[in-house]
Amino acid sequence: MPVNSSNGKLQAHELIERLAPSQVSAVVGMLEALLDPVSRAVANAPIDDEPESEAERRSVAESKAWFKRRGGQGIPHESVVAEFHLPSGKTAKRKR
């Protein structure tokens, strides 16, 4: 049955009233995602169907090999912070 905008919200409210609490939580999450502009933009973004170049394939293979040589471990955050002389999260004052 088609729902027009004037009774659509009413019908939504009625349906929500019939849901179990766990289902309401799921619906709230979905509604928040629908209303969030970033989530909406990601959901509506076109699929990236650009072919992968040979240079990109080599870069991916090199990065996988780098991680394999390091036992699947990346560079620790503390090492990056120290190398670039950045304040650590522990001592830096955060702006609010």
Secondary structure, 3 states (H helix, E strand, C coil): CCCCHHHHHHHHHHHHHCCCHHHHHHHHHHHHHHHCHHHHHHHHCCCCCCCCCHHHHHHHHHHHHHHHHCCCCCCCHHHHHHHCCCCCCCCCCCCC
